[in-house]
Structures are given as C-alpha cells and as structure tokens.
Amino acid sequence: MLQSSLMWAVIFVYFPVTFLNSPVQAYENPRLSKQDASKQEKISINSNNFKSKSPLFITLHPQQITLSEEETNILKEWINNASLSGQNIHIYSYATPPINRLNITKKSMLHNTIRKSFNRAVEVKKFLEDQGVLETQITLHAIEPVDKIPRDQLHITIKN
C-alpha cells in the first residue's frame, strides 16, 4: 500500500514539476495572416501599460509630516495618469529614527518612528480621499526603521 501511494505521489508531484521546467514552444495559428499576428502582438504588448502603473516615490524631510504644495501637485498628476477604477492603492511610509536623543529608550524611539511614518501615510490617505479615491481602496503600511538608515519616503503603488 505504501509503495503504491509513493508511486502516485511521484506521478502527481514529480512529473508536473519536470514538465513546468521544460521549454515551451509558442503555438502559431495558421489561419491568421502575418499582418494580423503583428497586430495581435502589439495589442498584447501594449495591454500591460494599462494594467500597471509605476510606483510613486516621494522623499520627505526627516521632521516633515504634512505634504507640501509641490508634493501634492506630483500626487495629483500621478492620480490623473493612473486609472484607479477597482484597484487598490498601497501607501508604504518610512521614517528615520530620531538621531542624537540621549533621553529616549530604544522602544520609545521605535514607537515614535512608526507613529511618524503612520501619520505621513494618513496625510496621503486624506489627500487621496479629497481627490475622490474611495477609502476602501487605500491601504496604509507604516514600516519600521532598519539600522538607522535615513529613509524618509513614501512609496505609493497600485495593486489589483
């Protein structure tokens, strides 16, 4: 009984994995003319441009929480260029931990840094809602600092 179950495991696990790694040849429809095939290729290549939008990176001053006018203009332009219907917006906010503060514990420093990054993400969320983006489409991510690397940024991406 054990040997037969091992045999079935090999058939259902090993063979599909080996076939996935084998090269695949493209199928060409003989009924399509060469001109139609090139049109079809152009359509499939250009369709990816409508599905994805490059992420927006905004660099902030370490003490800055609110968005400046220049940053709001960049964000407005990004929103206008992106088709947001039915897509989720993820806001990743990073903050640098406070430097040269002697009277602060490591846990308190981490808490303050995450709070600062979350407040920045909330500011962007409020701005996006003012521009007509639904609250259910926005997800906030306050990222904790890593090894005191200066990284006061916002990364705004669109995901399905």
Secondary structure per residue as TSV (DSSP state, phi and psi in degrees):
chain	resnum	aa	ss	phi	psi
A	1	M	-	360.0	-40.8
A	2	L	H	-65.4	-39.4
A	3	Q	H	-65.9	-39.4
A	4	S	H	-68.7	-36.7
A	5	S	H	-69.1	-36.2
A	6	L	H	-65.7	-37.9
A	7	M	H	-63.4	-43.3
A	8	W	H	-66.9	-34.9
A	9	A	H	-64.2	-40.2
A	10	V	I	-65.3	-41.5
A	11	I	I	-65.7	-44.9
A	12	F	I	-84.7	-19.2
A	13	V	I	-106.0	-49.8
A	14	Y	I	-69.8	-48.5
A	15	F	H	-65.2	-45.0
A	16	P	H	-61.6	-35.1
A	17	V	H	-67.1	-40.8
A	18	T	H	-69.0	-34.7
A	19	F	H	-71.9	-29.0
A	20	L	H	-67.6	-30.5
A	21	N	H	-85.1	-10.0
A	22	S	S	-79.4	149.0
A	23	P	-	-67.5	146.3
A	24	V	-	-114.4	135.7
A	25	Q	-	-95.9	140.7
A	26	A	-	-73.4	144.0
A	27	Y	-	-94.6	127.6
A	28	E	-	-109.9	126.6
A	29	N	-	-77.7	118.2
A	30	P	T	-70.0	-18.5
A	31	R	T	-76.8	-18.7
A	32	L	S	-86.0	137.8
A	33	S	-	-76.8	167.5
A	34	K	H	-62.4	-36.2
A	35	Q	H	-66.5	-41.6
A	36	D	H	-64.8	-37.6
A	37	A	H	-64.6	-39.9
A	38	S	H	-67.6	-36.6
A	39	K	H	-63.6	-40.5
A	40	Q	H	-64.6	-39.4
A	41	E	H	-63.9	-42.2
A	42	K	H	-62.3	-40.2
A	43	I	H	-64.6	-44.6
A	44	S	H	-69.9	-32.3
A	45	I	H	-71.7	-44.0
A	46	N	H	-76.8	-17.1
A	47	S	H	-66.9	-26.8
A	48	N	H	-66.8	-27.0
A	49	N	H	-65.2	-28.5
A	50	F	H	-86.3	-19.1
A	51	K	H	-87.6	-27.9
A	52	S	-	-127.2	152.8
A	53	K	-	-132.8	134.5
A	54	S	-	-63.7	146.2
A	55	P	-	-67.8	154.9
A	56	L	E	-102.0	129.4
A	57	F	E	-113.8	124.5
A	58	I	E	-121.9	122.0
A	59	T	E	-95.6	133.5
A	60	L	-	-117.0	162.6
A	61	H	-	-72.9	146.6
A	62	P	T	-56.2	-29.1
A	63	Q	T	-96.2	-0.4
A	64	Q	-	-83.3	133.5
A	65	I	-	-115.1	-46.4
A	66	T	S	-84.2	160.2
A	67	L	-	-85.3	139.4
A	68	S	-	-81.4	172.7
A	69	E	H	-64.2	-38.7
A	70	E	H	-63.1	-41.9
A	71	E	H	-68.9	-36.7
A	72	T	H	-67.4	-35.4
A	73	N	H	-65.5	-40.3
A	74	I	H	-63.0	-42.0
A	75	L	H	-66.9	-39.4
A	76	K	H	-61.5	-44.7
A	77	E	H	-62.6	-40.4
A	78	W	H	-64.7	-40.7
A	79	I	H	-65.5	-42.1
A	80	N	H	-66.3	-32.4
A	81	N	H	-80.4	-20.2
A	82	A	S	-96.8	141.3
A	83	S	-	-92.5	112.0
A	84	L	-	-100.6	8.1
A	85	S	T	-67.2	115.8
A	86	G	T	74.3	9.9
A	87	Q	-	-111.0	150.6
A	88	N	E	-94.9	141.6
A	89	I	E	-106.2	127.2
A	90	H	E	-110.5	127.6
A	91	I	E	-110.1	114.0
A	92	Y	E	-103.0	119.1
A	93	S	E	-115.6	131.6
A	94	Y	E	-120.3	146.0
A	95	A	-	-140.0	148.4
A	96	T	-	-86.3	137.0
A	97	P	-	-66.2	154.2
A	98	P	-	-61.9	140.0
A	99	I	S	-108.3	144.5
A	100	N	S	61.2	39.1
A	101	R	-	-110.3	109.1
A	102	L	T	-81.2	-26.9
A	103	N	T	-96.3	28.8
A	104	I	-	-125.9	136.7
A	105	T	-	-81.8	165.6
A	106	K	H	-64.4	-39.9
A	107	K	H	-66.5	-41.2
A	108	S	H	-66.3	-39.0
A	109	M	H	-62.4	-44.2
A	110	L	H	-62.8	-42.5
A	111	H	H	-62.3	-45.1
A	112	N	H	-63.9	-38.6
A	113	T	H	-68.0	-44.4
A	114	I	H	-65.5	-38.4
A	115	R	H	-63.7	-40.6
A	116	K	H	-63.7	-44.5
A	117	S	H	-67.0	-36.1
A	118	F	H	-67.7	-40.2
A	119	N	H	-62.6	-36.8
A	120	R	H	-63.8	-43.5
A	121	A	H	-64.4	-36.9
A	122	V	H	-64.9	-38.6
A	123	E	H	-61.0	-43.3
A	124	V	H	-66.6	-39.1
A	125	K	H	-61.5	-45.1
A	126	K	H	-59.7	-42.3
A	127	F	H	-64.2	-43.8
A	128	L	H	-63.3	-38.9
A	129	E	H	-65.8	-36.6
A	130	D	H	-64.9	-27.4
A	131	Q	T	-85.3	-0.9
A	132	G	T	103.9	5.8
A	133	V	-	-80.3	136.2
A	134	L	-	-70.8	146.7
A	135	E	G	-63.1	-32.5
A	136	T	G	-71.8	-14.2
A	137	Q	G	-88.1	-8.9
A	138	I	E	-107.2	130.2
A	139	T	E	-123.6	131.5
A	140	L	E	-103.0	140.7
A	141	H	E	-132.8	112.3
A	142	A	E	-97.9	109.1
A	143	I	E	-91.5	132.1
A	144	E	-	-74.8	154.3
A	145	P	-	-71.2	154.4
A	146	V	-	-123.9	115.8
A	147	D	T	52.4	38.2
A	148	K	T	54.8	32.2
A	149	I	-	-78.4	125.5
A	150	P	-	-66.9	114.7
A	151	R	-	-150.4	72.7
A	152	D	-	-95.1	87.2
A	153	Q	E	-140.4	161.3
A	154	L	E	-120.6	130.2
A	155	H	E	-114.3	120.5
A	156	I	E	-117.6	120.8
A	157	T	E	-128.5	160.6
A	158	I	E	-112.3	129.3
A	159	K	E	-132.4	149.0
A	160	N	-	-77.1	360.0
